Amino acid sequence: MSTPPAPAPAASPRKLVAGMMALSSALLFIVFLAEDFGGLMATLQAELPWGLVLRYLVAMAAGGALCGALLSGLFGRQGLGGWLLAGLGGIVTATIAGMLGSLLGLLPDLLADGWQTRDLVAVGAGALVLPLAATGWTPLLALWAAVVGGTHIRVRRLRS
C-alpha cells in the first residue's frame, strides 16, 4: 500500500515577493525598452543588440528579486497601514532595483573599462525606470499597482 504524496510546501513570503518584484522589474524594463526602441524595432530588428538587451533584462530581474527579498517585510501587513507599506515597498523596490539592475548590467563593462562618470549617470538613471516607463505607457501604472497589490494580498494570506 502506498502513502499519499505529501502536500507541496507553501511558498515563503520572501520568495514570493522576490519573484513578483523580479517580474515587476523585468516588466518595467521591457516597457521602457519598447518605448525607447519602439520605432527602431520595426526597421532595424536584426541590428538591435539583443545580447545586451537580454543582459539588462536579466540584471533588472535580479535587482528586483534581491530588493524584493530584502523588503519582503513591507508586504502582507493588515489594514490600511499594510497597504501603504506595500505601496512604499513597491516604489522603493522599483527604484533600487532599477539602480541595481543598471549596475549589474554594466558590470561586464565596468570590469573591462573601469568606473567612469557616465556609468554613475547610467546607474542613477536606473532609479527612474518606473516613472520613465509609465510616461510612455500610462496603463503601466495600473498594471504595476496590480502586481504590487496582488503580491501584498498573496503574502498576507501566507502570513495568516
DRENMARKE-492545 format. One record per atom (N, C-alpha, C): x, y, z. Coordinates in Angstrom, 2 decimals. Example, Ala and Ser with C-alpha at 12.3 -4.5 7.8 and 13.67 -1.06 7.14 Angstrom:
BEGIN
GUNU     east    north       up
GUNU    13.19    -5.69     7.80
GUNU    12.30    -4.50     7.80
GUNU    13.20    -3.30     7.80
GUNU    12.85    -2.25     7.08
GUNU    13.67    -1.06     7.14
GUNU    12.90     0.03     7.87
***
This chain:
BEGIN
GUNU     east    north       up
GUNU     0.84    -1.16     0.00
GUNU     0.00     0.00     0.00
GUNU     0.90     1.24     0.00
GUNU     0.61     2.15    -0.88
GUNU     1.45     3.35    -0.99
GUNU     0.87     4.49    -0.17
GUNU     1.74     5.35     0.25
GUNU     1.29     6.51     1.02
GUNU     0.97     7.65     0.06
GUNU     0.00     8.46     0.42
GUNU    -0.33     9.58    -0.47
GUNU     0.83    10.58    -0.50
GUNU     0.97    11.26    -1.61
GUNU     2.08    12.22    -1.70
GUNU     1.90    13.35    -0.70
GUNU     3.00    13.81    -0.19
GUNU     2.97    14.92     0.77
GUNU     2.56    16.20     0.05
GUNU     1.80    17.05     0.73
GUNU     1.42    18.30     0.08
GUNU     2.65    19.17    -0.19
GUNU     2.57    19.93    -1.25
GUNU     3.68    20.82    -1.60
GUNU     3.85    21.87    -0.51
GUNU     5.08    22.16    -0.14
GUNU     5.29    23.18     0.89
GUNU     4.83    24.55     0.37
GUNU     4.26    25.33     1.27
GUNU     3.82    26.67     0.89
GUNU     5.03    27.55     0.61
GUNU     4.86    28.42    -0.35
GUNU     5.94    29.35    -0.67
GUNU     6.15    30.30     0.51
GUNU     7.38    30.66     0.72
GUNU     7.65    31.62     1.79
GUNU     7.33    33.03     1.28
GUNU     6.92    33.92     2.18
GUNU     6.64    35.29     1.75
GUNU     7.85    35.94     1.07
GUNU     9.04    35.68     1.58
GUNU    10.25    36.28     0.99
GUNU    10.44    35.83    -0.46
GUNU    10.27    34.54    -0.72
GUNU    10.43    34.03    -2.09
GUNU     9.35    34.57    -3.01
GUNU     8.14    34.66    -2.50
GUNU     7.04    35.17    -3.31
GUNU     7.28    36.63    -3.69
GUNU     7.63    37.46    -2.72
GUNU     7.89    38.87    -3.00
GUNU     9.08    39.01    -3.95
GUNU    10.13    38.23    -3.72
GUNU    11.30    38.30    -4.59
GUNU    10.92    37.96    -6.03
GUNU    10.15    36.92    -6.22
GUNU     9.73    36.53    -7.56
GUNU     8.84    37.57    -8.23
GUNU     7.90    38.10    -7.48
GUNU     6.99    39.09    -8.06
GUNU     7.70    40.41    -8.34
GUNU     8.62    40.80    -7.51
GUNU     9.35    42.04    -7.77
GUNU    10.35    41.86    -8.92
GUNU    10.86    40.64    -9.10
GUNU    11.69    40.36   -10.28
GUNU    10.84    40.49   -11.54
GUNU     9.64    39.94   -11.50
GUNU     8.71    40.05   -12.63
GUNU     8.38    41.51   -12.90
GUNU     8.09    42.26   -11.85
GUNU     7.75    43.67   -11.97
GUNU     8.91    44.47   -12.57
GUNU    10.11    44.23   -12.11
GUNU    11.27    44.95   -12.62
GUNU    11.54    44.61   -14.08
GUNU    11.39    43.35   -14.43
GUNU    11.58    42.95   -15.83
GUNU    10.51    43.60   -16.71
GUNU     9.27    43.65   -16.23
GUNU     8.19    44.28   -16.97
GUNU     8.48    45.77   -17.19
GUNU     8.92    46.45   -16.15
GUNU     9.25    47.87   -16.28
GUNU    10.35    48.08   -17.32
GUNU    11.35    47.22   -17.31
GUNU    12.44    47.35   -18.27
GUNU    11.95    47.10   -19.69
GUNU    11.10    46.09   -19.87
GUNU    10.58    45.78   -21.21
GUNU     9.78    46.95   -21.75
GUNU     8.92    47.52   -20.92
GUNU     8.11    48.66   -21.37
GUNU     9.01    49.86   -21.68
GUNU     9.97    50.12   -20.81
GUNU    10.90    51.22   -21.04
GUNU    11.67    51.00   -22.34
GUNU    12.11    49.79   -22.58
GUNU    12.85    49.46   -23.78
GUNU    11.97    49.58   -25.02
GUNU    10.75    49.08   -24.94
GUNU     9.83    49.16   -26.08
GUNU     9.53    50.61   -26.42
GUNU     9.42    51.44   -25.41
GUNU     9.18    52.87   -25.64
GUNU    10.41    53.51   -26.28
GUNU    11.58    53.14   -25.78
GUNU    12.82    53.73   -26.27
GUNU    13.16    53.27   -27.68
GUNU    13.02    51.97   -27.93
GUNU    13.40    51.39   -29.21
GUNU    12.20    51.08   -30.10
GUNU    11.01    51.55   -29.73
GUNU     9.79    51.21   -30.46
GUNU     9.90    51.39   -31.95
GUNU    10.34    52.55   -32.40
GUNU    10.47    52.81   -33.83
GUNU    11.58    52.00   -34.46
GUNU    12.65    51.78   -33.72
GUNU    13.78    51.03   -34.27
GUNU    13.47    49.55   -34.45
GUNU    12.64    49.00   -33.56
GUNU    12.39    47.56   -33.62
GUNU    11.77    47.14   -34.95
GUNU    10.92    47.98   -35.49
GUNU    10.27    47.63   -36.75
GUNU    11.25    47.66   -37.92
GUNU    12.18    48.59   -37.90
GUNU    13.06    48.74   -39.05
GUNU    14.41    48.04   -38.90
GUNU    14.95    48.03   -37.72
GUNU    16.30    47.50   -37.52
GUNU    16.35    46.31   -36.57
GUNU    15.32    45.49   -36.59
GUNU    15.23    44.41   -35.62
GUNU    16.46    43.51   -35.63
GUNU    16.99    43.25   -36.80
GUNU    18.16    42.37   -36.88
GUNU    19.42    43.03   -36.33
GUNU    19.44    44.36   -36.30
GUNU    20.63    45.07   -35.87
GUNU    20.63    45.45   -34.39
GUNU    19.52    45.23   -33.69
GUNU    19.47    45.57   -32.27
GUNU    20.42    44.67   -31.48
GUNU    21.06    45.19   -30.47
GUNU    22.00    44.38   -29.67
GUNU    21.23    43.47   -28.70
GUNU    20.70    42.37   -29.19
GUNU    19.84    41.51   -28.38
GUNU    20.57    40.90   -27.20
GUNU    21.86    40.65   -27.32
GUNU    22.62    40.14   -26.18
GUNU    22.65    41.15   -25.04
GUNU    22.84    42.41   -25.39
GUNU    22.85    43.47   -24.39
GUNU    21.46    43.64   -23.77
GUNU    20.43    43.55   -24.60
GUNU    19.05    43.65   -24.10
GUNU    18.77    42.52   -23.11
GUNU    19.16    41.30   -23.46
GUNU    18.95    40.16   -22.57
GUNU    19.75    40.31   -21.28
GUNU    20.97    40.80   -21.38
GUNU    21.80    41.01   -20.19
GUNU    21.13    41.99   -19.23
GUNU    20.59    43.08   -19.76
GUNU    19.93    44.06   -18.90
GUNU    18.59    43.55   -18.37
GUNU    17.88    42.76   -19.16
GUNU    16.62    42.18   -18.69
GUNU    16.87    41.26   -17.50
GUNU    17.87    40.41   -17.61
GUNU    18.23    39.51   -16.50
GUNU    18.73    40.33   -15.31
GUNU    19.51    41.36   -15.57
GUNU    20.04    42.20   -14.48
GUNU    18.91    42.92   -13.75
GUNU    17.93    43.44   -14.48
GUNU    16.80    44.13   -13.85
GUNU    15.97    43.14   -13.02
GUNU    15.75    41.95   -13.55
GUNU    15.00    40.94   -12.80
GUNU    15.77    40.54   -11.54
GUNU    17.09    40.39   -11.66
GUNU    17.90    40.03   -10.48
GUNU    17.87    41.15    -9.44
GUNU    17.94    42.39    -9.89
GUNU    17.84    43.52    -8.97
GUNU    16.49    43.55    -8.27
GUNU    15.42    43.27    -9.01
GUNU    14.08    43.22    -8.42
GUNU    13.95    42.09    -7.42
GUNU    14.52    40.94    -7.75
GUNU    14.45    39.79    -6.84
GUNU    15.20    40.08    -5.54
GUNU    16.38    40.64    -5.65
GUNU    17.16    40.95    -4.45
GUNU    16.46    42.00    -3.59
GUNU    15.99    43.06    -4.21
GUNU    15.29    44.11    -3.44
GUNU    13.99    43.57    -2.86
GUNU    13.27    42.76    -3.62
GUNU    12.04    42.17    -3.11
GUNU    12.29    41.28    -1.91
GUNU    13.37    40.49    -1.97
GUNU    13.69    39.63    -0.84
GUNU    14.06    40.46     0.39
GUNU    14.81    41.53     0.18
GUNU    15.22    42.37     1.31
GUNU    14.06    43.17     1.90
GUNU    13.09    43.54     1.08
GUNU    11.98    44.37     1.54
GUNU    10.67    43.60     1.69
GUNU    10.76    42.28     1.75
GUNU     9.54    41.46     1.82
GUNU     8.74    41.71     3.09
GUNU     9.38    42.20     4.13
GUNU     8.67    42.50     5.37
GUNU     7.66    43.63     5.24
GUNU     7.74    44.41     4.17
GUNU     6.78    45.50     3.96
GUNU     5.47    45.01     3.37
GUNU     5.42    43.77     2.92
GUNU     4.24    43.23     2.27
GUNU     3.48    42.31     3.21
GUNU     2.16    42.30     3.08
GUNU     1.33    41.35     3.81
GUNU     0.84    41.79     5.17
GUNU     1.03    43.03     5.53
GUNU     0.56    43.53     6.83
GUNU    -0.92    43.87     6.75
GUNU    -1.59    43.88     7.89
GUNU    -3.03    44.11     7.96
GUNU    -3.38    45.59     7.85
GUNU    -4.56    45.87     7.37
GUNU    -5.15    47.21     7.40
GUNU    -4.58    48.18     6.38
GUNU    -5.01    49.43     6.53
GUNU    -4.57    50.49     5.63
GUNU    -3.06    50.70     5.72
GUNU    -2.53    50.60     6.92
GUNU    -1.08    50.73     7.09
GUNU    -0.32    49.67     6.30
GUNU    -0.88    48.47     6.24
GUNU    -0.26    47.40     5.46
GUNU    -0.25    47.72     3.97
GUNU    -1.35    48.29     3.49
GUNU    -1.41    48.68     2.08
GUNU    -0.42    49.80     1.78
GUNU    -0.31    50.74     2.69
GUNU     0.65    51.83     2.49
GUNU     2.08    51.31     2.50
GUNU     2.37    50.37     3.41
GUNU     3.71    49.78     3.44
GUNU     4.00    49.00     2.15
GUNU     3.00    48.27     1.65
GUNU     3.19    47.52     0.41
GUNU     3.44    48.47    -0.76
GUNU     2.68    49.56    -0.81
GUNU     2.91    50.55    -1.87
GUNU     4.30    51.16    -1.78
GUNU     4.69    51.50    -0.56
GUNU     6.04    52.03    -0.34
GUNU     7.09    50.99    -0.73
GUNU     6.85    49.74    -0.35
GUNU     7.77    48.67    -0.71
GUNU     7.89    48.51    -2.22
GUNU     6.77    48.62    -2.93
GUNU     6.81    48.52    -4.38
GUNU     7.59    49.66    -5.02
GUNU     7.38    50.88    -4.52
GUNU     8.09    52.04    -5.07
GUNU     9.59    51.95    -4.77
GUNU     9.93    51.64    -3.53
GUNU    11.34    51.54    -3.16
GUNU    12.01    50.40    -3.92
GUNU    11.30    49.29    -4.06
GUNU    11.86    48.16    -4.80
GUNU    12.11    48.54    -6.25
GUNU    11.15    49.19    -6.89
GUNU    11.33    49.60    -8.29
GUNU    12.50    50.56    -8.43
GUNU    12.64    51.46    -7.50
GUNU    13.72    52.45    -7.56
GUNU    15.09    51.80    -7.37
GUNU    15.23    51.05    -6.29
GUNU    16.53    50.42    -6.01
GUNU    16.84    49.31    -7.01
GUNU    15.81    48.56    -7.42
GUNU    16.03    47.50    -8.41
GUNU    16.49    48.09    -9.73
GUNU    15.97    49.25   -10.11
GUNU    16.43    49.89   -11.33
GUNU    17.90    50.27   -11.25
GUNU    18.29    50.81   -10.11
GUNU    19.70    51.17    -9.93
GUNU    20.59    49.93    -9.88
GUNU    20.16    48.94    -9.12
GUNU    20.94    47.71    -9.00
GUNU    21.00    46.97   -10.33
GUNU    19.86    46.94   -11.04
GUNU    19.84    46.31   -12.36
GUNU    20.77    47.00   -13.33
GUNU    20.78    48.33   -13.29
GUNU    21.71    49.08   -14.16
GUNU    23.16    48.75   -13.80
GUNU    23.44    48.68   -12.51
GUNU    24.80    48.37   -12.07
GUNU    25.19    46.95   -12.50
GUNU    24.30    45.99   -12.31
GUNU    24.59    44.61   -12.71
GUNU    24.73    44.51   -14.23
GUNU    23.90    45.24   -14.96
GUNU    24.00    45.23   -16.41
GUNU    25.31    45.84   -16.91
GUNU    25.80    46.82   -16.19
GUNU    27.07    47.47   -16.55
GUNU    28.30    46.70   -16.08
GUNU    28.10    45.71   -15.23
GUNU    29.23    45.03   -14.60
GUNU    30.29    44.54   -15.59
GUNU    29.93    43.87   -16.69
GUNU    30.99    43.46   -17.62
GUNU    31.78    44.64   -18.18
GUNU    31.08    45.75   -18.47
GUNU    31.77    46.94   -18.98
GUNU    32.65    47.57   -17.90
GUNU    32.16    47.57   -16.66
GUNU    32.94    48.12   -15.56
GUNU    34.22    47.33   -15.34
GUNU    34.11    46.01   -15.46
GUNU    35.29    45.17   -15.27
GUNU    36.28    45.36   -16.41
GUNU    35.77    45.62   -17.62
GUNU    36.66    45.80   -18.77
GUNU    37.28    47.19   -18.82
GUNU    36.47    48.23   -18.55
GUNU    36.93    49.61   -18.73
GUNU    37.21    50.36   -17.44
GUNU    36.72    49.86   -16.33
GUNU    36.83    50.60   -15.08
GUNU    35.66    51.56   -14.91
GUNU    35.55    52.14   -13.74
GUNU    34.44    53.04   -13.40
GUNU    34.66    54.39   -14.08
GUNU    33.61    54.88   -14.76
GUNU    33.66    56.18   -15.41
GUNU    32.43    56.99   -15.01
GUNU    32.47    58.28   -15.21
GUNU    31.37    59.16   -14.82
GUNU    30.07    58.77   -15.50
GUNU    30.12    58.40   -16.76
GUNU    28.89    58.02   -17.47
GUNU    28.23    56.79   -16.85
GUNU    29.02    55.94   -16.20
GUNU    28.46    54.77   -15.52
GUNU    27.61    55.21   -14.33
GUNU    28.07    56.21   -13.61
GUNU    27.31    56.74   -12.49
GUNU    25.98    57.32   -12.97
GUNU    26.00    58.00   -14.10
GUNU    24.77    58.55   -14.68
GUNU    23.82    57.42   -15.07
GUNU    24.35    56.36   -15.67
GUNU    23.51    55.23   -16.07
GUNU    22.89    54.54   -14.87
GUNU    23.65    54.36   -13.81
GUNU    23.13    53.72   -12.60
GUNU    22.08    54.62   -11.95
GUNU    22.34    55.91   -11.89
GUNU    21.36    56.85   -11.34
GUNU    20.09    56.89   -12.16
GUNU    20.21    56.80   -13.47
GUNU    19.03    56.80   -14.34
GUNU    18.19    55.55   -14.12
GUNU    18.81    54.48   -13.67
GUNU    18.06    53.26   -13.37
GUNU    17.01    53.48   -12.30
GUNU    17.24    54.44   -11.42
GUNU    16.27    54.75   -10.36
GUNU    14.98    55.30   -10.94
GUNU    15.04    55.81   -12.15
GUNU    13.87    56.44   -12.78
GUNU    13.12    55.50   -13.71
GUNU    13.39    54.21   -13.66
GUNU    12.77    53.30   -14.62
GUNU    11.24    53.28   -14.48
GUNU    10.70    53.34   -13.28
GUNU     9.24    53.34   -13.11
GUNU     8.61    54.58   -13.71
GUNU     9.02    55.80   -13.33
GUNU     8.36    56.95   -13.94
GUNU     8.62    57.09   -15.43
GUNU     9.82    56.75   -15.89
GUNU    10.10    56.87   -17.32
GUNU     9.30    55.87   -18.14
GUNU     9.17    54.65   -17.65
GUNU     8.38    53.65   -18.36
GUNU     6.91    54.03   -18.37
GUNU     6.42    54.56   -17.25
GUNU     5.00    54.92   -17.15
GUNU     4.67    56.15   -17.98
GUNU     5.65    57.00   -18.24
GUNU     5.41    58.18   -19.06
GUNU     5.00    57.79   -20.47
GUNU     5.63    56.78   -21.01
GUNU     5.34    56.37   -22.37
GUNU     4.11    55.48   -22.49
GUNU     3.74    54.79   -21.43
GUNU     2.61    53.88   -21.50
GUNU     1.87    53.96   -20.17
GUNU     0.90    54.84   -20.10
GUNU     0.20    55.15   -18.86
GUNU    -0.45    53.94   -18.19
GUNU    -1.05    52.98   -18.93
GUNU    -1.64    51.82   -18.25
GUNU    -0.64    51.00   -17.44
GUNU     0.64    51.25   -17.65
GUNU     1.66    50.52   -16.89
GUNU     1.51    50.76   -15.39
GUNU     1.15    51.96   -15.00
GUNU     0.98    52.24   -13.56
GUNU    -0.09    51.35   -12.96
GUNU    -1.20    51.16   -13.67
GUNU    -2.26    50.28   -13.17
GUNU    -1.77    48.83   -13.12
GUNU    -1.05    48.40   -14.14
GUNU    -0.53    47.04   -14.16
GUNU     0.49    46.84   -13.04
GUNU     1.38    47.81   -12.86
GUNU     2.37    47.73   -11.79
GUNU     1.69    47.70   -10.42
GUNU     0.68    48.57   -10.23
GUNU    -0.05    48.59    -8.96
GUNU    -0.77    47.26    -8.73
GUNU    -1.27    46.64    -9.79
GUNU    -1.93    45.34    -9.65
GUNU    -0.92    44.26    -9.23
GUNU     0.28    44.31    -9.77
GUNU     1.31    43.34    -9.38
GUNU     1.68    43.54    -7.91
GUNU     1.89    44.79    -7.50
GUNU     2.24    45.08    -6.11
GUNU     1.08    44.71    -5.18
GUNU    -0.14    45.09    -5.56
GUNU    -1.32    44.76    -4.74
GUNU    -1.56    43.27    -4.65
GUNU    -1.42    42.57    -5.78
GUNU    -1.58    41.12    -5.77
GUNU    -0.53    40.43    -4.91
GUNU     0.69    40.94    -4.96
GUNU     1.75    40.41    -4.11
GUNU     1.41    40.62    -2.64
GUNU     0.92    41.80    -2.31
GUNU     0.54    42.12    -0.93
GUNU    -0.56    41.17    -0.44
GUNU    -1.58    40.96    -1.25
GUNU    -2.70    40.09    -0.86
GUNU    -2.21    38.66    -0.67
GUNU    -1.41    38.17    -1.60
GUNU    -0.92    36.79    -1.53
GUNU    -0.02    36.59    -0.30
GUNU     0.83    37.55    -0.01
GUNU     1.71    37.45     1.16
GUNU     0.89    37.51     2.44
GUNU    -0.14    38.33     2.45
GUNU    -1.00    38.41     3.65
GUNU    -1.66    37.06     3.90
GUNU    -2.08    36.39     2.85
GUNU    -2.67    35.04     3.01
GUNU    -1.64    34.04     3.51
GUNU    -0.41    34.15     3.03
GUNU     0.64    33.24     3.50
GUNU     0.98    33.48     4.97
GUNU     0.91    34.71     5.40
GUNU     1.27    35.04     6.78
GUNU     0.17    34.72     7.77
GUNU    -1.08    34.57     7.30
GUNU    -2.17    34.30     8.26
GUNU    -2.39    32.82     8.46
***
